[in-house]
Every structure is written in structure tokens, then in C-alpha cells.
Amino acid sequence: MAATDAGDELRAVLPRLVQLGNLMNRSGLGERAMKQAGADLDRPGLSIILALHMTGKSMRVGEIADRMQVAGPHVTRHLHILERRRLVHGLADPDDRRARLVELTPAGAELADRYVTTLLGWFGDALSGWSSTDRQTFYALLLRFTDDLAAFLSATTEEG
């Protein structure tokens, strides 16, 4: 495919990418899911809970910050709130006693499960008219696009 053809295809898709970003950010989807799941948290707190939930393991503060693409002190401030609410707790890192690991408590894991189940239910409903083949193709291409874009942006950030 010629470079101009690829550019034209991307130009045609750009309005949909912008629309998707707007839908995800402005629709209040995350807030609506938090409300339905009974998750009375701010976005950073929920992001920490979800980072821990999706990895399925305890993590260092720096790892959580990297996943959220924020500075460590930002995560630390929110972790204190989550610990007071008994949604996470800290423990010593067995590989480095000076380091601290953070893990979900059962209450934090339950909250994350409710939130994810709510979102997945809505996404599933939105895709319910799609064939199984179309859904699998979409999932595979979305994963590939996200990974490739993240790698590209990471490389260009490091260069600049």
C-alpha cells in the first residue's frame, strides 16, 4: 500500500478516534460505572485499585506510578487514602526489605471486580450485535493498536 493511501485511510479514521476519545472521557462512563459499582473513589484512587486488580499481584509504588503514567508521590498520596479506607495495604517486599509492596485487600478486590463487571457488561451489550468473529478481530486489532501506539509514543518521548 502506498504511503498516501495509508495517510488517506488514517485521515478517514481520525474523526472516529476523536469521537471514541470523547465518548470515553466525556460520557461520564467511568463515573457512571463507579456509581453503579458503589465505588466512592476519585479517578486516581480507582486507577490504583484497577492497576493492582489487573496485574493480580502486589506491586511497588513505582510500578503503579509507571502504569498510571504519573510520578510516585502522586500515587503515594492516594495510597494513604486507600489504606485508611482499607481497600489496599502495604507490606514489605520479600526481595528488598527497604521497599514496600501494595496489594488489594479483599474489600478492594471486590470493589474492583464490581467496577470491571459493570464496564464489561456495558461493552458486551454494545457489541452484542457483532458476530463472534468480528468481536475477536476487534479485540485482537485493538490490543495490537494500543501496544504499538504505546511503544511508538514511549520511543518518541525517550528521543525528545
Salt bridges, closest charged atoms under 4 A:
GLU31 OE2 - ARG43 NH2 2.68
ASP42 OD2 - HIS78 ND1 3.51
GLU63 OE2 - LYS57 NZ 3.59
GLU83 OE1 - HIS80 ND1 3.94
GLU83 OE2 - ARG100 NH2 2.25
ASP93 OD2 - ARG60 NH2 2.75
ASP96 OD1 - ARG98 NE 3.07
GLU103 OE2 - HIS89 NE2 2.94
GLU110 OE2 - ARG114 NH1 3.00
ASP113 OD1 - HIS53 NE2 3.23
